[in-house]
Amino acid sequence: MSPFILATLITALGIGTAITLFSSHWLIAWMGLELNTLAILPLMTRQARPRAVEATTKYFLIQAAAAATLLFAATTNAWMTGQWEIHQMTHPAPATIATLALAMKVGLAPLHFWLPEVLQGLDLTTGLILSTWQKLAPFALLLQMPLHNPSLLIFLGLASTLMGGWGGLNQTQLRKILAYSSVAHLGWMILVLQFSPSLTFLTLILYFAMTFSTFIIFKINKSTNINSLATSWAKAPALTALAPLVLLSLGGLPPLSGFMPKWLILQELTKQGLALTATVAALSALLSLYFYLRLSYAITLTTFPNTPMGLSPWRLRTSQGTLPLAVSTTTALALLPLTPLIAALFNP
């Protein structure tokens, strides 16, 4: 792909997201979502492999179905109430349909079935964009919408945290594990969305930082499955020492940054009288923690089989820029002591 076309597609991706972020009209927001989807499709097929084409086709069909459902909900709301504004979706039926459409767009359980298969067919760079940037526009709409069905959000949140934990238990492919990790984290965000939108936004930012670090570490090590993690020590020893900490931060283990959003969300759910929901969410986090521990074990405590194919590779200087990785890794590991300050900033 030529640099000019690549720059055009990335610009269109950013413009599509910006249109949705700054719009208050359903049709304008829908146009931004469509531009966003159409811009990422050529990026997904940069490597002309059958698996990438299959993943792109699945992604296009799912996103088209979700966008059509969202447009139907907006049109139905305009027909019933005469309002096209996003924050004026006052009828419960269109609001529920729109919530389900946006849940399908981001990959919330039980509408998550497409995400692991699509992510598995992509390279790590495009997978990173799909796991982070592509969540911004749908979440902007969820944050603007009036939420009429608290039970639906709690069901989506608990289903996502449980499915994200269970689904990743027996996986050996790193991209599928990160897809189920994404489902579980999205579940935590949806659980607290109706009570504290600012806390959802904080969780989303920290999820972006931790996921960015994880994808870049795997990209530098050229790792796509658990077995290939065992050769990481020979490629980038310092980075490999940090990788388990980033993974455990994704799992929400104290004293790392990933513990902070889970702590604040459990505290908020308990304040709202949802102690049982908080307990189920906390227990489901143990499922996710298990496969992060499994990855950490594969990186730090296993050695690749001593065969000619498993000889240690040369430690070549990586061409990957390390400053963004350093910033995101610091964010993923060291923010827990600042929890009181961050909580005060996001809950004025």
N, C-alpha and C positions, 0 to 999 in steps of 0.2 A: 504494500500500500504506500502510495507516494506521501511525502510529508504534508503537501498541500491538502490532499483529501483528508488525511488524519486530523490536521488542524481544523478543517471545516467541520468534521464530524464532532470533535470534542467541543468546538464552539457551539454547535447546534445542541449538543447535550446540555451544556451549561445554560444556554438561552431557554431551552424547554423547561428546565427546572426553575429558572428565575421567573418565567411567566407564571407558572403555577404558584410559586411562593408569594408573589406580589399581587395576585388576582383575587378579587372578591366576587367575581361572576362565574357561574358554573361553566358556561361555554368557553370562556377564556382559559379557565383552569384545565378543562378537558383538552383544549388545543395544545396547551403546554405539555400535558401528559403524553399526547400522541407524538408531538415533536421529539420528546425525550425517548420514547420507545423506538421511533424510526431512526434516530441518530445512533442508538447503540447496536442495532442489528448488523450493520456492516462491520462494526468493531468486533462483534462476536464471531464473525466468519473470516477474520483476517487470516487465520491458518486454515487453509482449505482442506480440512479433514472431515470424513463422514460424520464423526461424533460431534464436531462443532456445528455442522449444518443441521444435524438432528436436534441439538440443543437449541439452536437459533429458531428452528421451526416451532418447537414446543413453546419457547418463550413468546414468540409472536402470537401464537394461537391463544395462549393464556391471557396475555396482556390485552389482546383485541377483545376477548370475551369480557374481561373485567372492565375495559373502557366502555364497551357497549352497555353493560349493566349500569355503570355509573351515569352514563348519558340518559338511560331510561329513568333512573331514579331522579335526576335533576329535572327532566321533562315532566315527570309525574308530579313532582313538587310544584313546578310552575303551573301546571294545569289545575292543581287542587287549591293552591294559595295565591297564585299570581306573582310569585317571587322567584327571581333567578339568583339572588344573592346567596352566597354559601352559608353565611351565618343566619339566614332567614329560612332554613329548612326546618319548618316548624311541625310538619306532619310526621307522625312516628313511622308510617310505612315506608315512604321514600328515604327517611333517615336510616332505617334498618337496612334497606337494600344497598344504599350507598356505603354504609359501614362494611357490609359483606364484600362489596366490590373492591373497596380499598384493602380489605384483609387479603383478598386473593392477589391483589397487585404486589403486596409486600411479602406474602408467603406465610400468613398466620394459619396455624392449625384450626380446623381440619381442612383448610384450603391450601396446604403447604406441599401437596404431593408433587408439584412440578419443580420445586426449588432444588432438591438434591440432584435430580437427574440433569437439570440444566447446568448447574454449577460444575458437575463432574465432566461435562463435555467442553468446558472452556479452559483457556490457559489462565494462569494465576492472576495476571494483570487485569484481564477483563472480568474475572471472578471477583476481584477486589472492587471494581467499579459497581458490579451488580449487587454486591453485599453491602455497600456503603452509600454511594451517591444516589443510586436508584431508589433508596428508601426515603429520601428527603421530601420529594414532591407529594407522595401519598400521605406522609405523616403531617405535612403542612395542612392538607385538607382535613385530616382527622382532628387536628388541633383547632381548626376554625369552626368545624361543625358543632351545632348543639347536639348533645348526646342524649337521646330519649330512652335508651334501653340499657340501663346499667347491668342487668343480668346477662345480656349478650356479650358485653365487653369482658365481664368476669369469666364467662364460659370460654371465650376465645383466648383469654390470657392463660387460664389454667390448662386448657387443652394444648396450647403452644408450649408451655413449660414442660408438661409431661411428655408430649410427643417429641419435643426437641431432645429431652434426656433419653428416652427409650430408643429413639431412632438411631442415635449415634453410638449406642453401646457396642454393637457388633460390626461396626464399619472398619475397614482397613484403608480406605482412600481418604486422604486428607481433605480434599475439597468437599466430599460428602459430609465429613465430620464438621467442617466449618459451616456447611449449609444447615445442619441440625442445630449447631450452636447459634446460628442466626435466628432460627425459629424460636428457640428457648429465650433468647434475649428480647426478641420482639414481644413475647408473651409477658415478660416482666413490665415492659413499657405500657402495654395495653391495660394491664391490671390497674395501674395507678393513673391512667389518662384522665378519667372522669373526676378524680379527687384533686390531682395536682399536675396540671399540664406542664408546669415548669420542671417538675421532677422527671417527667417523661423526656423532656428536652435534654436535661442533664444526662440521663441514662443513655440517650441516643448519641450524644457527643462522646461519652466515655467508651461506648461500644465501638464507635468509629475508630477511635484511637487504638484500642486493643486489637481490633480486627485488622487495621492497617499494618500494625507491627507484625502480627502473625503471618499475614500474606506475604509481606516483604521478606521476612526471615525464611519462609519456605521457598520463595523465588530465588533468593541469593544461594540457598543450599540446593536448589533444583530438586526439591523433594515433592513427590506427589502421593506417596503412600507411606505407611508406618515403617516398613522395612528400610526404605531409603533414608530415614532419619538417622539411622545408626552410623552413616558415613559423615554426619555433620561436623564431628570434631576435627576431621582432617581438612575441612574446607574453611571454616571460620570459627576457631575455638572460642573467642570472646563472645561472638554472637550466639553460639550454641549454649554458652553458660547463661545467657539472658533469656533464651527461648522458653525454658520451663517456667520461669517466673512470669513471663507474659501469658503463657497458657493457664497457669494457676490464677492469674488475675482475671482472665476470662471466666474461670470457674467461680470467681467470687470468694477467694480464700483470703482472710486477713493475714498480714497487714498490708495487702496490696490494694491498688485503687479500685479494682473490680468489686471489692467488698462494699464500698461506699454506697452505690446506688441500690444494691439489694438491702442493705441495712436501712436506708431511708425509706424505701418502698415498704418494707415489712413494718416499719414504725408507723407510716401513714395508714396502711391497711388496718393495723391494730387500733389506731385512733378512730377510724371509721366504723369500728365494731365488727370487723371482718376477721376475727381471730382464726377461724377455721380456714378461710381462704389463704391467710398468711402462712399458716402451718403447712398446708398442701404445697404452696409455692416454695417454701423453704426446703421441704423434703424432696421436691422435684429437682432442686438445685444440686442435691447429692448425686443424682443420676448423671447430670452433666459433669460434675466434678470428677466422676469415675473415669470418663474417657479423656479428660484433660490430664489426669494422673497417668493414664495409660500412655499418652503421647510423651509426657515428661519422662517416664520410665524408659521409653524407647530411645529418647534423645540422650539421656545421661548415663544409663546403667546397662546398655546393651552394646555389643560389638558386632559389626557386620561379619558374616562368615569369611574365614580366611581362605578364600579361593582366588584364582587369578582375576575373576570378574569383580572381586570385592577389595582389591588393593586400594590403599589410600591414595586419593587423587592429589595432584599438585596443588599447593596453596597459591593460586593465582590471584592477583589483585582484582577485586570485583569492580565492574563498571557501573554498578548500581549506586546511585547517590545515597549517602548515609545520613545526611543532616535531617531529612524528614523522618527517617527511622529513629534517629536519636531523640527527636522531640516527642514522637508518638510513644516510644518505649518509656521515656521519663514520665509522660502523662499516665501510661498504663500501670506504672509501678509505684509512684511516689506521692500520689495526691491524698491518700487517706488521712494524714495528719492535718490537712487543710479542710476537713469535713465541716467543722462549724462555720468557717468563713464561706465555703461554697453553698452550704445550706442557707445561710443568711442572704447570699446574693440571689439565689434562685427562689427563695420564699421571703420576699421583703415584707 
